[in-house]
């Protein structure tokens, strides 16, 4: 793996770096990082990662540069590093709504760029990441980028016109699932079921349900029917969800997520 730099050392950057190190994608000697937060840099230094004193130093030492900053900070960061970026630098953007065109036009370079939408389960090596490469990236470089994110979960490649939409599918969706689990847990607690017991059952059910989707060979509609006996408890619950607009509300929420990505878009 060629040298890889990170501008930003927050949760997502940390998750990616941990995955790279744990899965031998790169050594700590080949990973560079900069962040304005000195405490975050201290944590990285203790891992053995190469800590830089500026974003430009990261770029100057790295072939791959991961922009792990918030969308609102992109203009400032891109303006700052453009003198250090070469035509061979591979820029990896992980911010919602930031287009490849915006990155390259801001840098005033035609360097390769990969737009990436990861999610927070990367922290546990269970991530789901969507990637979109620029047309001028080499096969070797794109393969390396896929290894960076594939070391912490699964990866899929999408056209750029779907990258804002996919945020609602994998990027933001863990929060929907956590909210669903929270409602289940709160109900169990209100019904005097021990919280630890309830949480273990809920988590096992979520994992098991995902495995059924992946491995049973049944469609989602069929899986729903297999749990729903006529006149039974599941149908009683589904009826309430249906009357409350649960299915459409989820889709509406995903559309709102996509709309916000478009608003953030550059």
KAZI-V459057 format. One record per residue. NEAR is the number of other ideal C-beta (glycine too) atoms within 10 Angstrom. Layout:
[[NEAR] [NEAR]]
This chain:
[[15] [12] [17] [26] [27] [30] [27] [25] [24] [14] [13] [22] [21] [21] [23] [28] [25] [17] [23] [23] [17] [11] [14] [9] [21] [22] [13] [14] [10] [19] [28] [23] [27] [23] [23] [12] [11] [9] [8] [19] [18] [12] [15] [23] [14] [9] [14] [12] [24] [19] [22] [22] [9] [13] [24] [17] [17] [27] [24] [18] [17] [24] [17] [24] [27] [28] [25] [26] [25] [12] [17] [9] [14] [20] [13] [11] [18] [25] [12] [14] [25] [14] [11] [18] [21] [10] [9] [11] [20] [24] [24] [24] [25] [23] [23] [19] [20] [24] [17] [19] [13] [19] [24] [19] [13] [17] [19] [11] [17] [11] [18] [23] [27] [26] [24] [24] [28] [23] [22] [16] [16] [22] [16] [12] [14] [12] [24] [21] [25] [23] [22] [20] [22] [19] [7] [12] [18] [12] [8] [8] [18] [17] [11] [20] [21] [18] [16] [26] [28] [17] [21] [26] [19] [12] [19] [12] [12] [15] [7] [13] [8] [14] [24] [23] [17] [20] [22] [21] [17] [19] [22] [21] [18] [14] [13] [14] [11] [11] [11] [14] [15] [11] [10] [16] [17] [12] [11] [17] [13] [8] [8] [6] [14] [10] [11] [8] [10] [17] [16] [11] [14] [16] [12] [10] [12] [14] [10] [10] [12] [11] [10] [15] [12] [8] [8] [11] [7] [13] [10] [9] [8] [10] [14] [13] [13] [12] [14] [15] [10] [5] [7] [11] [10] [13] [16] [10] [12] [16] [10] [10] [11] [12] [8] [10] [11] [12] [11] [10] [11] [14] [11] [11] [16] [17] [12] [12] [21] [19] [12] [16] [23] [12] [9] [17] [14] [15]]
